[in-house]
Amino acid sequence: AYFGQGSGPIHIDDVLCNGNETLLLDCDYEPDHNCAHFEDAGVVCGEAQCTEGDVRLVDGSTIYEGRVEVCYSGVWGTVCDDFWGTQDATVVCNQLGFSSEDAQAFSQAFFGA
């Protein structure tokens, strides 16, 4: 468990991908396992090319929070907080497929530079 041990159920074991699958569950695997969380798998990937208008959250403590970055001209960059508010946060949450019900806007580099 290079990135730390998870908790909760272990869903799959003995994963054998050929590298061309679209989804992990397209690979061969066993749904029954003989594992403990010290064996949890990890991965490091190269950064994906961004598509114009994509947004992401960076440096938060969960995937649901962080500094807002936007892809512009093929490069990730930050968003200035001038006029930044709850409505803007709502759009970001919706674009990322997250609930925007309790969207909160933060400014002044709250999540770091």
MODELLER restraints for C-alpha pairs under 7 A, 6 or more apart:
rsr = mdl.restraints
at = mdl.atoms
rsr.add(forms.Gaussian(group=physical.xy_distance, feature=features.Distance(at['CA:1:A'], at['CA:38:A']), mean=5.06, stdev=0.5))
rsr.add(forms.Gaussian(group=physical.xy_distance, feature=features.Distance(at['CA:1:A'], at['CA:39:A']), mean=5.23, stdev=0.5))
rsr.add(forms.Gaussian(group=physical.xy_distance, feature=features.Distance(at['CA:1:A'], at['CA:40:A']), mean=4.81, stdev=0.5))
rsr.add(forms.Gaussian(group=physical.xy_distance, feature=features.Distance(at['CA:1:A'], at['CA:41:A']), mean=6.08, stdev=0.5))
rsr.add(forms.Gaussian(group=physical.xy_distance, feature=features.Distance(at['CA:1:A'], at['CA:42:A']), mean=6.92, stdev=0.5))
rsr.add(forms.Gaussian(group=physical.xy_distance, feature=features.Distance(at['CA:2:A'], at['CA:42:A']), mean=6.50, stdev=0.5))
rsr.add(forms.Gaussian(group=physical.xy_distance, feature=features.Distance(at['CA:3:A'], at['CA:42:A']), mean=6.39, stdev=0.5))
rsr.add(forms.Gaussian(group=physical.xy_distance, feature=features.Distance(at['CA:5:A'], at['CA:37:A']), mean=5.23, stdev=0.5))
rsr.add(forms.Gaussian(group=physical.xy_distance, feature=features.Distance(at['CA:5:A'], at['CA:38:A']), mean=5.55, stdev=0.5))
rsr.add(forms.Gaussian(group=physical.xy_distance, feature=features.Distance(at['CA:5:A'], at['CA:40:A']), mean=6.17, stdev=0.5))
rsr.add(forms.Gaussian(group=physical.xy_distance, feature=features.Distance(at['CA:6:A'], at['CA:37:A']), mean=5.90, stdev=0.5))
rsr.add(forms.Gaussian(group=physical.xy_distance, feature=features.Distance(at['CA:6:A'], at['CA:40:A']), mean=6.78, stdev=0.5))
rsr.add(forms.Gaussian(group=physical.xy_distance, feature=features.Distance(at['CA:7:A'], at['CA:37:A']), mean=6.92, stdev=0.5))
rsr.add(forms.Gaussian(group=physical.xy_distance, feature=features.Distance(at['CA:11:A'], at['CA:31:A']), mean=6.20, stdev=0.5))
rsr.add(forms.Gaussian(group=physical.xy_distance, feature=features.Distance(at['CA:12:A'], at['CA:29:A']), mean=6.35, stdev=0.5))
rsr.add(forms.Gaussian(group=physical.xy_distance, feature=features.Distance(at['CA:12:A'], at['CA:30:A']), mean=5.73, stdev=0.5))
rsr.add(forms.Gaussian(group=physical.xy_distance, feature=features.Distance(at['CA:12:A'], at['CA:31:A']), mean=4.77, stdev=0.5))
rsr.add(forms.Gaussian(group=physical.xy_distance, feature=features.Distance(at['CA:12:A'], at['CA:32:A']), mean=6.61, stdev=0.5))
rsr.add(forms.Gaussian(group=physical.xy_distance, feature=features.Distance(at['CA:12:A'], at['CA:33:A']), mean=6.50, stdev=0.5))
rsr.add(forms.Gaussian(group=physical.xy_distance, feature=features.Distance(at['CA:13:A'], at['CA:29:A']), mean=5.86, stdev=0.5))
rsr.add(forms.Gaussian(group=physical.xy_distance, feature=features.Distance(at['CA:13:A'], at['CA:30:A']), mean=5.13, stdev=0.5))
rsr.add(forms.Gaussian(group=physical.xy_distance, feature=features.Distance(at['CA:13:A'], at['CA:31:A']), mean=6.38, stdev=0.5))
rsr.add(forms.Gaussian(group=physical.xy_distance, feature=features.Distance(at['CA:13:A'], at['CA:32:A']), mean=6.81, stdev=0.5))
rsr.add(forms.Gaussian(group=physical.xy_distance, feature=features.Distance(at['CA:13:A'], at['CA:33:A']), mean=5.28, stdev=0.5))
rsr.add(forms.Gaussian(group=physical.xy_distance, feature=features.Distance(at['CA:14:A'], at['CA:29:A']), mean=5.25, stdev=0.5))
rsr.add(forms.Gaussian(group=physical.xy_distance, feature=features.Distance(at['CA:14:A'], at['CA:30:A']), mean=5.79, stdev=0.5))
rsr.add(forms.Gaussian(group=physical.xy_distance, feature=features.Distance(at['CA:15:A'], at['CA:27:A']), mean=6.62, stdev=0.5))
rsr.add(forms.Gaussian(group=physical.xy_distance, feature=features.Distance(at['CA:15:A'], at['CA:28:A']), mean=5.76, stdev=0.5))
rsr.add(forms.Gaussian(group=physical.xy_distance, feature=features.Distance(at['CA:15:A'], at['CA:29:A']), mean=4.34, stdev=0.5))
rsr.add(forms.Gaussian(group=physical.xy_distance, feature=features.Distance(at['CA:16:A'], at['CA:27:A']), mean=5.85, stdev=0.5))
rsr.add(forms.Gaussian(group=physical.xy_distance, feature=features.Distance(at['CA:16:A'], at['CA:28:A']), mean=5.09, stdev=0.5))
rsr.add(forms.Gaussian(group=physical.xy_distance, feature=features.Distance(at['CA:16:A'], at['CA:29:A']), mean=6.18, stdev=0.5))
rsr.add(forms.Gaussian(group=physical.xy_distance, feature=features.Distance(at['CA:17:A'], at['CA:27:A']), mean=4.65, stdev=0.5))
rsr.add(forms.Gaussian(group=physical.xy_distance, feature=features.Distance(at['CA:17:A'], at['CA:28:A']), mean=6.28, stdev=0.5))
rsr.add(forms.Gaussian(group=physical.xy_distance, feature=features.Distance(at['CA:21:A'], at['CA:27:A']), mean=6.47, stdev=0.5))
rsr.add(forms.Gaussian(group=physical.xy_distance, feature=features.Distance(at['CA:50:A'], at['CA:71:A']), mean=5.87, stdev=0.5))
rsr.add(forms.Gaussian(group=physical.xy_distance, feature=features.Distance(at['CA:50:A'], at['CA:74:A']), mean=5.84, stdev=0.5))
rsr.add(forms.Gaussian(group=physical.xy_distance, feature=features.Distance(at['CA:50:A'], at['CA:75:A']), mean=6.89, stdev=0.5))
rsr.add(forms.Gaussian(group=physical.xy_distance, feature=features.Distance(at['CA:51:A'], at['CA:71:A']), mean=6.23, stdev=0.5))
rsr.add(forms.Gaussian(group=physical.xy_distance, feature=features.Distance(at['CA:51:A'], at['CA:74:A']), mean=6.37, stdev=0.5))
rsr.add(forms.Gaussian(group=physical.xy_distance, feature=features.Distance(at['CA:52:A'], at['CA:71:A']), mean=5.20, stdev=0.5))
rsr.add(forms.Gaussian(group=physical.xy_distance, feature=features.Distance(at['CA:52:A'], at['CA:72:A']), mean=5.34, stdev=0.5))
rsr.add(forms.Gaussian(group=physical.xy_distance, feature=features.Distance(at['CA:52:A'], at['CA:73:A']), mean=6.32, stdev=0.5))
rsr.add(forms.Gaussian(group=physical.xy_distance, feature=features.Distance(at['CA:52:A'], at['CA:74:A']), mean=6.23, stdev=0.5))
rsr.add(forms.Gaussian(group=physical.xy_distance, feature=features.Distance(at['CA:53:A'], at['CA:70:A']), mean=6.14, stdev=0.5))
rsr.add(forms.Gaussian(group=physical.xy_distance, feature=features.Distance(at['CA:53:A'], at['CA:71:A']), mean=5.25, stdev=0.5))
rsr.add(forms.Gaussian(group=physical.xy_distance, feature=features.Distance(at['CA:53:A'], at['CA:72:A']), mean=6.27, stdev=0.5))
rsr.add(forms.Gaussian(group=physical.xy_distance, feature=features.Distance(at['CA:54:A'], at['CA:70:A']), mean=5.67, stdev=0.5))
rsr.add(forms.Gaussian(group=physical.xy_distance, feature=features.Distance(at['CA:54:A'], at['CA:71:A']), mean=5.23, stdev=0.5))
rsr.add(forms.Gaussian(group=physical.xy_distance, feature=features.Distance(at['CA:55:A'], at['CA:68:A']), mean=6.86, stdev=0.5))
rsr.add(forms.Gaussian(group=physical.xy_distance, feature=features.Distance(at['CA:55:A'], at['CA:69:A']), mean=5.56, stdev=0.5))
rsr.add(forms.Gaussian(group=physical.xy_distance, feature=features.Distance(at['CA:55:A'], at['CA:70:A']), mean=4.40, stdev=0.5))
rsr.add(forms.Gaussian(group=physical.xy_distance, feature=features.Distance(at['CA:55:A'], at['CA:71:A']), mean=6.38, stdev=0.5))
rsr.add(forms.Gaussian(group=physical.xy_distance, feature=features.Distance(at['CA:56:A'], at['CA:68:A']), mean=5.91, stdev=0.5))
rsr.add(forms.Gaussian(group=physical.xy_distance, feature=features.Distance(at['CA:56:A'], at['CA:69:A']), mean=5.35, stdev=0.5))
rsr.add(forms.Gaussian(group=physical.xy_distance, feature=features.Distance(at['CA:56:A'], at['CA:70:A']), mean=6.54, stdev=0.5))
rsr.add(forms.Gaussian(group=physical.xy_distance, feature=features.Distance(at['CA:57:A'], at['CA:65:A']), mean=6.06, stdev=0.5))
rsr.add(forms.Gaussian(group=physical.xy_distance, feature=features.Distance(at['CA:57:A'], at['CA:66:A']), mean=4.58, stdev=0.5))
rsr.add(forms.Gaussian(group=physical.xy_distance, feature=features.Distance(at['CA:57:A'], at['CA:67:A']), mean=5.25, stdev=0.5))
rsr.add(forms.Gaussian(group=physical.xy_distance, feature=features.Distance(at['CA:57:A'], at['CA:68:A']), mean=4.90, stdev=0.5))
rsr.add(forms.Gaussian(group=physical.xy_distance, feature=features.Distance(at['CA:57:A'], at['CA:69:A']), mean=6.30, stdev=0.5))
rsr.add(forms.Gaussian(group=physical.xy_distance, feature=features.Distance(at['CA:58:A'], at['CA:66:A']), mean=4.75, stdev=0.5))
rsr.add(forms.Gaussian(group=physical.xy_distance, feature=features.Distance(at['CA:58:A'], at['CA:67:A']), mean=4.99, stdev=0.5))
rsr.add(forms.Gaussian(group=physical.xy_distance, feature=features.Distance(at['CA:58:A'], at['CA:68:A']), mean=6.60, stdev=0.5))
rsr.add(forms.Gaussian(group=physical.xy_distance, feature=features.Distance(at['CA:59:A'], at['CA:66:A']), mean=5.25, stdev=0.5))
rsr.add(forms.Gaussian(group=physical.xy_distance, feature=features.Distance(at['CA:59:A'], at['CA:67:A']), mean=6.38, stdev=0.5))
rsr.add(forms.Gaussian(group=physical.xy_distance, feature=features.Distance(at['CA:59:A'], at['CA:111:A']), mean=6.13, stdev=0.5))
rsr.add(forms.Gaussian(group=physical.xy_distance, feature=features.Distance(at['CA:60:A'], at['CA:66:A']), mean=3.90, stdev=0.5))
rsr.add(forms.Gaussian(group=physical.xy_distance, feature=features.Distance(at['CA:60:A'], at['CA:67:A']), mean=6.99, stdev=0.5))
rsr.add(forms.Gaussian(group=physical.xy_distance, feature=features.Distance(at['CA:60:A'], at['CA:111:A']), mean=6.30, stdev=0.5))
rsr.add(forms.Gaussian(group=physical.xy_distance, feature=features.Distance(at['CA:66:A'], at['CA:111:A']), mean=5.69, stdev=0.5))
rsr.add(forms.Gaussian(group=physical.xy_distance, feature=features.Distance(at['CA:67:A'], at['CA:111:A']), mean=5.31, stdev=0.5))
rsr.add(forms.Gaussian(group=physical.xy_distance, feature=features.Distance(at['CA:68:A'], at['CA:78:A']), mean=6.14, stdev=0.5))
rsr.add(forms.Gaussian(group=physical.xy_distance, feature=features.Distance(at['CA:68:A'], at['CA:79:A']), mean=6.25, stdev=0.5))
rsr.add(forms.Gaussian(group=physical.xy_distance, feature=features.Distance(at['CA:69:A'], at['CA:76:A']), mean=6.20, stdev=0.5))
rsr.add(forms.Gaussian(group=physical.xy_distance, feature=features.Distance(at['CA:69:A'], at['CA:77:A']), mean=5.24, stdev=0.5))
rsr.add(forms.Gaussian(group=physical.xy_distance, feature=features.Distance(at['CA:69:A'], at['CA:78:A']), mean=4.41, stdev=0.5))
rsr.add(forms.Gaussian(group=physical.xy_distance, feature=features.Distance(at['CA:69:A'], at['CA:79:A']), mean=6.07, stdev=0.5))
rsr.add(forms.Gaussian(group=physical.xy_distance, feature=features.Distance(at['CA:70:A'], at['CA:76:A']), mean=5.59, stdev=0.5))
rsr.add(forms.Gaussian(group=physical.xy_distance, feature=features.Distance(at['CA:70:A'], at['CA:77:A']), mean=5.60, stdev=0.5))
rsr.add(forms.Gaussian(group=physical.xy_distance, feature=features.Distance(at['CA:70:A'], at['CA:78:A']), mean=6.28, stdev=0.5))
rsr.add(forms.Gaussian(group=physical.xy_distance, feature=features.Distance(at['CA:71:A'], at['CA:77:A']), mean=6.44, stdev=0.5))
rsr.add(forms.Gaussian(group=physical.xy_distance, feature=features.Distance(at['CA:81:A'], at['CA:107:A']), mean=5.58, stdev=0.5))
rsr.add(forms.Gaussian(group=physical.xy_distance, feature=features.Distance(at['CA:84:A'], at['CA:105:A']), mean=6.93, stdev=0.5))
rsr.add(forms.Gaussian(group=physical.xy_distance, feature=features.Distance(at['CA:85:A'], at['CA:105:A']), mean=5.26, stdev=0.5))
rsr.add(forms.Gaussian(group=physical.xy_distance, feature=features.Distance(at['CA:86:A'], at['CA:103:A']), mean=6.39, stdev=0.5))
rsr.add(forms.Gaussian(group=physical.xy_distance, feature=features.Distance(at['CA:86:A'], at['CA:104:A']), mean=5.55, stdev=0.5))
rsr.add(forms.Gaussian(group=physical.xy_distance, feature=features.Distance(at['CA:86:A'], at['CA:105:A']), mean=5.10, stdev=0.5))
rsr.add(forms.Gaussian(group=physical.xy_distance, feature=features.Distance(at['CA:89:A'], at['CA:103:A']), mean=5.78, stdev=0.5))
rsr.add(forms.Gaussian(group=physical.xy_distance, feature=features.Distance(at['CA:89:A'], at['CA:104:A']), mean=6.07, stdev=0.5))
rsr.add(forms.Gaussian(group=physical.xy_distance, feature=features.Distance(at['CA:89:A'], at['CA:105:A']), mean=5.35, stdev=0.5))
rsr.add(forms.Gaussian(group=physical.xy_distance, feature=features.Distance(at['CA:90:A'], at['CA:100:A']), mean=5.09, stdev=0.5))
rsr.add(forms.Gaussian(group=physical.xy_distance, feature=features.Distance(at['CA:90:A'], at['CA:103:A']), mean=5.46, stdev=0.5))
rsr.add(forms.Gaussian(group=physical.xy_distance, feature=features.Distance(at['CA:93:A'], at['CA:99:A']), mean=6.24, stdev=0.5))
rsr.add(forms.Gaussian(group=physical.xy_distance, feature=features.Distance(at['CA:93:A'], at['CA:100:A']), mean=5.31, stdev=0.5))
rsr.add(forms.Gaussian(group=physical.xy_distance, feature=features.Distance(at['CA:94:A'], at['CA:100:A']), mean=6.03, stdev=0.5))
